Amino acid sequence: MGMEAQTSKQEITKAEYEALAEFRRQLRLFLRFSEDAAKQVGLSPQQHQALLAIKGFPQREYVTVGEIAEQLQIRHHSAVGLVNRLVQQNLVQRETASDDRRRVYVRLTPHGSEILRQLASVHKQELKQLASVVARLMQTIDME
């Protein structure tokens, strides 16, 4: 819902502004945590995001380069370069589709799966902490 969709002016309390500011701060702290965790295992944040997009793609364990581009909101040629670097690091592999030789799928290698599993494990712990903070903040924000 865009700002223009709001038709009535509603009062925002000081406590709500504080809660909104803290929420944004917590999101940024989580993103910094995620970036640092990726770097600790030798990945860029974008590489981590790509591995997660592949493993987390709905109802299958592979994606096309176009789907990676869409998931990461990057241009197709940038996704091609990203996949090339992931292949060089043995984190993903390309696979030609059996039903259409023009289509190429990208899937995690066992090494890529293990790196992602390690990252997901530490992210789950961090998200548990963030969830309790967000729950507290949401109680402060008037949820009309």
N, C-alpha and C positions, 0 to 999 in steps of 0.2 A: 504494500500500500504506500503510494507516494505521498509527499507532504501536501500536494494539491488536493488529494482525496479527503483530507480532513476538512469538514465543513464548519465545525464549531471551534471556537477558541476555548481551550480548557486551561485551567490554572495548573501550574506545575509548582510543587512545593520545593523548598530548599532541600529537604530530605530526599526528594525524588531526583533532583539534579545531582546530589551527592551520590546517590545509588547508581544513576546512569554513568557518572564519571568513573566510579569504582568498577562498574561492569566493563567499560571500555578498557580500563587499566588491566583488569584481570584477563581479558581477551588478549591484550598485547603481551602480558607476561606468559600466557600459554603459548602464543606464537613464538616468542623468543625461546622458551623452553624447547619447543619442537625443533626450531632451527638449530639450536645447540646440540640437541640429541642426534640429529641427522649428521652434523659435522663430526661428532665423536665416533661415528661408525664409517666415516669417509664419504658421506653423501652430501650433496648440496640439498637445500630445502626443496628445490624443484624436483630433484631426482627422487627424494623421499615421497613427495606428493604423487609423482608418476607411478611409483611402485604401489602405493596405496590405492590409486585410481584403478590400476589393473586388478589387484586382488579384491578390491571392494566393488568392482563393477557388478551390477545386478545380474544374477542368475547365470554367470559364466566366469571362467578363470582366464579369459583372454580378451583383448581389445584390438581395435584397429588404430593406426596412427591418428586418424581423424578423430576417433573417440578420445584419445589421450589429449589432443589439442582442445577439444571441447571441454573435457573435464578440468583441464588446467587453465582454460581460457587464454590459450596462446595460439599463435599462427601455426598453420600446418607445417611450414618449413622449419619452424622452431622445434616442433614436436619430432620431426624427422631427425634433427641434430641431437635432440635429447635421447631418443631411442638409440641412435648410433653410439652415443657415449655409454649408455646402459649396457648395450651389447658388448662393447669393448671391456667393460668391467665385469662381465659374466653375471650380470644381474637379471637380464631378460634375454629372450631368444625370439627370433622371427620364425614364423611358420607359415608356409603357403597353404591356403585353404584348399581342401581336397575337392570341393565342388566348384571352385572358381579360381584358377591358377593366377588370376590378376589380383586377387585379394590376399593380403598378408596380415596375419595375426601376430600380436605381441603377447607373450606370456612370461611369467617369472621363471627363472631357473631355480634349482634347489638352493643355490647360494643366495639369490635374491629373496627367496621366500624366508630363509633363515634371518637375513638382515632385517627384513620387514617385521618378522615375528619379534625380534629383540626390541625394535622401536615401538611396536604396538604394545608390548608389555609395559614399558615405562610410560607410554602415553596413557594407558588405562589408569594407572595409579595417579598420574597428574590430573586426569579428568575427574576422578572421584573427588579429589580435593576441590577442584573448580566447581563441581556440581553443588557441593554444600555451600560454597560462597555465593553462587548464583541464586540458589534457593533462598538464602537469607536476603539478598538484594531484591529479589522479586517480591518479597513480602512488603518491602518499603515502597515499591513503585505501584501507583494506583492502576490496577489492571481492569479498566472499564470495558 
